[in-house]
Every structure is written in C-alpha cells, then in structure tokens.
Amino acid sequence: MRRETVPWDPGRRRVIIVGGGIAGLATGCYTQMSGLQSHIFEKHVLPGGCCTAWARDGYLFDYCIEYLNGTLAGNEANQLWRELGALDGKTTRTFEVFNRVEDHTGRAVNFYTDPDRLESHLLELSPVDAPHIRAFCRYLRRFAKVNINPLLKPKALMSPREKLQLLRKVLPALGLFWRTAATQMDSFTERLRDPLLRRAFPNILLQDHEVFPLLPYLFTLAEADIGNIGFPQGGSLGMARSIEERYTSLGGNISYRARVVRILVENDRAVGVELKDGSRHFADHVVSACDGHITLDGLLEGRYASQVTQRLYREVADKPGMVYRGVVSAFVGLSCDVAPDAPHSTTHLLSPDDARRLPSTAQDSIVVQLRSRYADDFAPEGKSVIHCTYLSDYDYWKKLRTTDRRAYWARKREVAAFVRDFLDRRHPGVGEHVEVTDVATPVTTERYTGNHRGAILGWMSWAEPDDLLERLINKERLGLPGLRGFTMAGQWAGGGALIKVAASGRFAAQYLCEELGVPFRAWDSPGGEPWHPKKLGHLPQLDNRTA
C-alpha cells in the first residue's frame, strides 16, 4: 500500500473529512477555526456535492438552490452562513410571489409572501373558503414574528442556562407550533371547497411534500416575507465555492478526484482512510460527510452500527414515504428572454394527456423556473435559462439504465421534447429559440453525488426519520457505538435542508473537538470583494449522454 502524501503539521491534531459537499466543507471550516488541521477528500472535480452547477454551451445550469434560508441578519441561520463565508460579497434576490400554481385550464393561484396580499388574492379566488383562508393567513402573520431556529449547537452540548434560554423563546410560540404541526396539509385542504385551492396549497413549496403539516409551509412563507429567504448571487456552485474559499483561507486542504474506498480502523478507532489509488492517510479523527449507506456499508464494511442507524438504514429507508423521491431536471437554454410578466416559479398541474406523456411523473405536475430571473450570470446576455423539475420514481430510471441504455436515453429525449412543447404552448414561439437542453434523472444524481436512490433531499421531513435523526444527533452524538474517533455529518445524519446540512458540519466539529479536548471556536468571515462569476472557476462541460 502507498503511504500518505498529505503534508501534516506534526504539532497539531489531524482530522480527515470524507466528502467535499456543504457538510464536509462546513466541518472543515469549523475544525480549522478551532485550531485543528483538516484535509477533505472529494471524489468529484468540484466542491458542493448536490449543491452544484454545470456549463453547457455558454449556459450555467444551476442544480440545487431554489430558495435559501438565512439571508437576513439577526438569526442563527444567517450567522451560520456568515461564519462559513457563504454569502461573502453577494447580493440576494427575493420575490413577491413565492410560487405560482396553475392548472391545465390556466386558472392560477399566486402565493404572495405578504399575508395581506395573499389573503386578498385567495378571497377573490374563492370567497366561499373565507374562514379557512383567513385562518391560514392569521397563522402566517404570527409566524413572521417568530425567530426560533436553533442551528448553532446540538442540545446535547447546551448548558442548562442555554436550554432555559431556548425554552423561554419557544414557550410564547408553543401553541402556534402545536396547532400548525398537528394539522396535516391534506386535512386542511379537505375543508376547502374550491378544487384549485385544494390542489394548490400542497404545492406552495413547489412540490407536494405529501406528509407535511401546515407548519413548514407557514414558516417558509413567513421567512420569505421578512426577507430571510432569497436566492444568492452565484447560485448553488457559487455558494459552494465561497465556502471552499473560506475553508482554504483558514488553512484547510482539499483533494479532488480522490475517492475514499475504506475508513481505516485499528482497535475500534478510526485512524485514517484508504483511497482508490491505494494511498493511505492517517489522522486523529475521521468525519464521513457523504451518503450514509456508503459510509456504513461501504467505507466501514458493515462492521459498526447502532440501534438508530439499524432502524434508519435497514428498516425505515425501505418504507414508502420515508426518503424523498428522486427528481428529474430538464434545463433549457433559450436564445431569447421569456415574457417579462411571466412568474419566476410556477407549479403546473398537468392535464391527463400531458401526465401520460411525461415519463414516470409521480404527481402529475411539473415546476417551471425562469432561472435567469434568479441570477444575472446563468445565461449569455440576451438569452435565458429555464429549469423544469418533477418528482419521479428512481426504480423506473435505474432499471432502464441498467437493462436498456437505449431506452433510458430515449426516455430522456422524451422529457426534453415534452418540455420544449410544453413551454412553447405556455409561451408561444419559445420553442423556436431553444439552443440546448439537458436532462438529469435520479440516477444521474446518484452517479455524480453517491446519494442513495438519487434523493437530493435525503430523509423525508415530518416523518419517522425525524425522531431517529434527533437521537442520532443528541444521544449518539453523530457517532457509532464501539467506534472511537469517528463522526458523521450531512443530510443523511442531520436532515436534508441545506441549512441543516451546514449545521450538521458545525455539530460534527463541536463533538470531535470535545473528544479531542480542543475548545470549539467560530467567528464570522471577514467578507471580501464583491462576488464575481469568475469565482466559479472552471466548470465541467458534462456530456448528457453519459448521465
């Protein structure tokens, strides 16, 4: 076996991090701030994991961020991003309408972020549903006054005083949380008499999340209303690059095209990693910030587990509705701009004929986002980018790609053809301006990121995994019984929202600092020059035929 080539400082404790996604980068930043030395090994050529983008013929196809929590100062989400340098030098774009939902007849609902404007619009659409509309908007106004989202320290590490302070914040809003968390969205919509409103409300957050109660819909709309949700300049890869820059400025090191194949264990302690090229690298602590199944069954060869991980990965993962469905993404580059009054984001409820044409659609709907409205650098001047997404069945695409590649590519071409025709019907003449299309399936996501079943968001929120993740974070401290010197981070250990992924890196760093006897430290990034698209660096020109 080849020995390690990483230039470690012999006077400082070492940490190896597997995976250069947002969780791995966050873990690296906090270990560096705490005086440790770390090295990230990433199998891809770019940082960010699922938080990524790629170039095609001069267009930038942004894959991840649809809206980002934490863009307003004065809350823990924003503090987390400031510490990571994620928003350094960047402006943030916000929208008056969070999302529009339109049925196949053209009748539509605009979900305004302003509660008064939303209430007036909904009452105009369906006066008969006034009691339920007013109740929803009344809750929305109350959520706008709530500023509770603990993300900086796991409960297991909170002092009694910190727990008391958190409790004092929660108590005034406890009734609001309880009522809105106890009311499922589907039970709320059953009370509505207008058929469009019944279908529209579950799609406020672009897709129908199926098991969600009212609380996350209200929380998200309220956060957008106060300006704490927006879209950062540079998009997904721009954010990953900014955190990477923060990490390296703190003295961290990252190796790309460096696939870890095994976590090295001696006497029930993680001591390093082995790469695909045969080299071995050693450290005082190992953090796995990649897919949970790969970590447990691959890198650790199934040798270590806990009751929580056994339930999560052996039982819950195979139950319907416990892992987010895969997503099919279709990007379209246009040599023109779309109508200036067209909404930036629309969930289209498909007609039966359209639903039959679209390969493996899980909810008979498609989200159309005019991504050129999100950031100025996603398309050449005078041109535009549209991103269309829909939930789909991973098994459908996996079977095709495994057994019949030609059929797999044919279905992808069908998606591209459908999107082109659909956009042309919604915006007549647009079809003639299509210069490039690119389609990514759940299998594409799995191949490039390693995400289990191509689930970009991982575990389904507001379902059984939530309680198990809480135990994994606060009872098992993101570790595994019987294995010292090891911590997990990322969406499969801390939850799927991007802010939770980053917080899991902070938690992992706090736990490993405690184990190594090193004080945990964190401070804001000093900022920097105004952000420029050139900071994205070289982007891969992905060949869609291989995806």
N, C-alpha and C positions, 0 to 999 in steps of 0.2 A: 504494500500500500504506500502511496505517496504521502509524505508528511505535509504538514500545513505550511502555507506560504504567507499567511496574514501577518503583517508587522505589528505585533502587540507591544505595548509598553509594559515592561516587567513589573513596574511599581503600582499598577492599577488593576482592579478586578475586571474580569472579562465577561462579556455577555454576547452570545451568538443568537441572532434572530433569524428565523426561517420565514421568508416571505417579505416582499417589499411593497405590500399593499398599504392602505391607510393605517391599519392596526400595527403593522410592523414598523412603518416609519414613525408613528406616534410613540411606540415603545422605545425606539432608538433615540428619539429626541429627549425623552424624559430620563433615560439611563445616562445620556451624555450630560444633561443638566445636573444630574445627581453625582457627577464625578466619576462614573464608571466609564469604561471603554467598550464600545459595541461594534459589531460587524453584521450587516444584513446580507443574506444570500437570497437572491431573487432569480427564478428560472427564466423570466421573461426579459425583454430588452428595455422595458420601461418600468417606472415606478407606478404604484396606484392600484394594481390588481384590477378589480371591476371598475374602479374609478379611472376610466381611461378614455382615449380617443384615438382615431387613426385618420390618415390622409388618403384621399383618392382624387387624383386629377385636379388638385388645387383646392378641394373642399376639405373641411375638417368635420368628421363625423363623431360627435360627442356622445358617448355611450351611457353615462351614468346619471349625473345630477339632473333632476327635474325641478327640484327646489331644495334649498339648503337652509336648515335651521341654525340660528346663531349669528345672523348678520347684523344684529343691533347690539350696541354696547349695554352693559348693565345686567348680564345674566351669565350663568355658568357655561352655556354652550358657546357664547362669544368669547369668554375667557379662554376656553379650551382651544379655539381656533387661533386666538392671539398668541398663546403660548407656542403653538405649532407653526406660526408664521403663515397659516393657510391663506389668509386674506391680505397679506402684505402688499401695499401699493395698489390694491384693486378697488374698483367701483363695483357696486351691486345693483342689479336691475330688479325692479319689483313691478307687479301688475295689479291693476284694479280688479280684474276678474281672475280668480284663482284657476278656474276651469269652466269650460262651457260643455254642456251635454246636449246633444242634438239627436233626434230620432230620424228615421229614414224619410219622414214626410217634410222635414225641415223645421219642425217645431222645436224650440230650444229653451234651455234654462241657463242663465249666466249666474254662476256662483261668485257674486261680488264679495270681496273681503270686508267691506264696510257693512256692518249689521243693518243699519237703517236702509241703505240702498238695496241690500239683499231682501229685506222684509218687504219693501215696497214692490220690488220686482216679482217676488213669489206670490204676493197677494193679488197682483194684477193677473198673473197666470191662472191662479186657482183660488178665487175668493172663498169657495166652499171649504177649503182646508185652512182657513184663517187661524183657528185655535192651535193647531199643530205648528204652523209656520211661525206664529208669534212666540210659542214656547221655545222653538229651536233658536230663534234669534235672541230671545231673552237670555238663554244659556250662553250664547255666543258673546254677548256683551259682558257677561260676568267672567268668562274665560279671559277676555282681553285684560282684565285687572289682576290676573293670577300670574305670578312669576316664580314657579316652583318646577325645577327640572334638575335634580341633583346629579351631577356628572363628574365631579372633581375628586371624589373619594368614595370607595366602597364602604358600605355600612359596617362591615367587619372591622374597619380601621378607624371608624369615628369614635371620638371620645364621648363620654356621657354628656358633656356640655354641647358638643356638636349635634348629637342626636336630639337633645332637648330643643336646640335652636331650629332644627329641621321640623320637629313636631309642632312648634309654635307657628311656623309658616303654613304647615299643612292643615292644622285644625280649622281655621276660618273657612277653608275651601272644601272641607271633608264632605259636607253634604252635597255640594255640587259634583265632586268626583264620584261619590257613591251613586247618585241618581243617574248620571250620564254613563257611568261604567256598567250599571245594572240594566240599562236599556239597550238591547241589541238593535242595530240599524234595521234589520229586516222586520222586527216587531214594530218599530216606529213607522216604517213605510207602509205596513199593512193598514195603518189607520188613515192613510192618505187616500183621497178619492180620485184625484187626478192621475191617470195612468202614466203620464210622462214624469211627474214628480216621483211616483213610486219607483221608477227605473233610474231616475236621475240622481237622487240623493246618494245611493250606494257608490256612485261614480264620482263623487266630489274629488276624491284623491286619485283621479284619473282612471283607475281600475276599481272594480268591485272587490273589496277585500274579504267579503263573504262572512267572516266570523267576527268582524269588528263591532263593538258597541258605538254609541254616539260620541263618546269622549274623544277619541283621536281625531275625528272629523272636526269637532268643535275646537279642540286645542290647536290644530293646524291652521284653520281659518283665522282664529284669533291671533296667532303668531304672525300670520301674513298681514293682518290688519294693522298691527303695531309696528311692522317693518322688520320683524325678527326672522322672516323667511324671504329669501330672494335668490337670485342667480348671480354667482360671482363671475367677474370678467375672467376669461381664460377657460371657464368651464371645468370639466372633470379632470382632465390631464393637467391643466394649468394649476389646479389646486394641489394635485399630487406633486407636481414639480416644485411648487412653493414649499411644501413640507419637506421634500427631499433637500432643497437648498438650505432650509433651516437645520436639518439634520447634519449635513456635511459642514455647515458653518460652525456647528458645535463640536466638530472633530470626529464625527461618525464616518464610517466607511461602508460602502455598499458595492457588492459584486453582482453584475448582471450575467445572464446566461450561465448561472451557477445553480444547477438543480440539486437539492439535497435529497438523498435517497435513504438515509438512515440517521437516526439520532443515536449517538454512541452512549452506552450505559455501562458503568462499572460499579459493582457493589450497590446496585439500586440507586445510583446517582447519575444524572445526565452530565456527561463530561465534554460533549462536543458533537460534531456532525461529520458525516461522510458524504462527499459529493459524487455525482455521476462519473466524473473524470477519475475517481479513485482517491482523490486527496482527502485528508482528514484534518479537521480543525478543532481545536480544544478551547474550552472556556470554563469559567466558574459556574455559569448558569446558561441554560438554553431556553429560549422562548419560541414556541411554534405559533406563528401568526398566519397560518394557512388553513385550508379546509380541514374540518375536524375528523372526517373519515380517513383522509390521507394521513393525518397526524397519528391517529390511534392504530389504524390497521396497517398503514404503510411504514411510516417513519419509526414507529415503536413496535411494529410487527405484532400487534395484539397482545403484548406482554403486560400492559398496565391498563387498569380501568377502575371505575368507581361505580357505586350504585346509580349515581346520576348519569354518568356517561353511558353506562349499560342501557339505562332506560331511554336516553335520548337517541343513541345511535343504533340500538338493537331492537327497540320496540316503537318508540314514537315516530322515528324517521319514516317508517313504512306505513303509518296510518294516513288515511286521506285527510287533507286539510292541515297537516302539521308542518309542512315545508311549502314555501311559496312556489307557485307554478313557474315554469320557465317562461321566457319572453322571446317572442320573435320580433326583431327590429328590422325595419326597412328604411334605409336612408335614400333620399332623392336629392340630387344636385340639379338646380334649375338655372338656366341662363337668363332668368328674369326675376322680378320680385312678384310676390303674390299680392292680391288686393290689399291696400293699406288698412282697410277696415276689418280685415279677417282677424279673428281672435288668435292669440298666440298658442292656445291649447284647447283642443276640442275632443271630447269623447263621443264618437259617432256610434249610435245604436243601430246595428245593421239590419237591413231587411232580410227576410228569409232567403231570398235569392242570393244576396251578397254573402250571407253567412255560409251558404253551401259552397260558394266559390273559393272562399278563403281557407287554405289548408289548415286543418286542426285548430280552429278557433275554439277556445274554451268558454267564452262568454258572449259570443256573437256581437262583439264590439271592437272598435279599433280607435286608438288615440292618435291624433294628428297634431304634431307640434311644429310650429314655424320657428325652427331653431335660430334662424337669422335674426329673430326679434330678441333672442336671449343674449347674444353677444355679437359684436361687430366683425369679429375675425373668423367666423365659421365658413364664410364663402368669399370668393373674389368680389371686388367692387361691382355693383350692378347685378349680382347674382344672389341666389338664396339656397338654403338647405331646409328640407323638411324631414322630420323623423317620425315614422309611423310605428307603433308598437301594439301588440296584442298578446294576451296570455294564451299559452299553448301547452300541449302535452309533450313532455320530454320523451316519454317512451316511443311516441309516434316517430319523432325525428331520429332518435337513437337507432331504432330498428331499421329505418330507411338507410341511414348512413352505414350501418354495419352490414346489411344484407344486399343493398342495391344502390350503389353510389349514383348511378344514372337517374334513378327515380328520385333520390334525395335532391340532386341538382335541379331536376325538373320541377319538383315542388317549390324550390326556392325561386325559380324563374316564374312560377305561377304567382307567388307572393308579389314579386316585382311587377308583374303585368297587372295584377289586381290593383295594387297601389297606384300605378300610373293611371289606370282607367278611372279609379275612384276619385283621385284628385282632379282629373280632368272634368268629371261630372260636377264636382263641387266648385271648381274654379275653371270655367270653360276656357280652353286654349292653353292651359298649363302643360298638357301632355306633349305639345309640340316643342316645349323648351327643356325637356328632360335631357340632361347631358350624361348623367351617371346614376346608377342605382347600386345599392349594396345591401344584401340581406344576411343577417346573422340569426341563427337559431339557438335554442338552449344547448345544443351540442357544441356550437361554436364557443359559447361561454364556458362550457366545461373544458374544452380543449385548451383554451388560452389561459384560463384562470385556475382550473382544477376544482371549481365549485361543484359540489355534489348535485347531480341532476341539473346542472346549469341554472340553479336557483340563485339569482343575483342578490336576493334579499335574505336568503337562508331560512331560518325558522320563522314560521308564521307567528306574528304578534297576537296578543289577546287570545291565546290558546294554551294548551297544555305545556308547551315548551317554556313559557314564561316562568312558571314556578320552578322548573328544573334549572333554568339558567340563573335564577336568583340564588338557588342553593349552590350552584357551581361557582358563582362569584363570591358569595359571602360565607358559605360554610366550608367549601373545599378550596377557596382562595385561588381559583383558576388553575389548580394543580391536580395531581393524581395521587391517591394514597399509595404509599410504598415507593414512590419515585421522588427523590430529592433533586434540587437544582433544576426544576422544570416548571414552566408556566405556559398557559395557553392564552391567546388573545385573538380578536377578530370576531366576525359576525356569528360564527358557529359557537363561540364561547360567551359573547356578550350581547348578542342581538344584532339585527340586520340594518337598522337605520345608520346612515353614515356617521352621525354624531355619536351613536352608541359604539360604533366600531372604533372611532378615535378614543372614546372614553375607556374602552377595554384596554387599549395600549397604555393609558395612564394608570389604570388599575394594576395591570401586569407589572409595570415598573415599580409601583408602590409595594407590591407584595415581594418582588425579588429584592428590593432594597432592604425590606425588613429581614428577609432571610440572610442576606449578606452582611447585615449590620451596618448599612450605609444610610445616612439621612437622605430622605427624598426631598428634592428641590425642584422648583419650577418657577419660571418668570416669563413675562411677555417677550415676544420677539421685538427687537428694536425697530422693525419696519424696514423700509428701504425706498428705492426709487419707484416711481410709478410703473406698474406692471406693463410688460410689453409682450405681444405674441411670440417674439423671438425666444422668450424664455422657455417655450415648449420644447425647444431643441429639435433634433432630427426625429421625424415621425415615420414609422414604417408604412410603406405602401402595400397594404395587405391584398393578397390575391384572393378574391372572394371564392374562387373555385375550390380552394383548399379548406374553406370554412364550413 
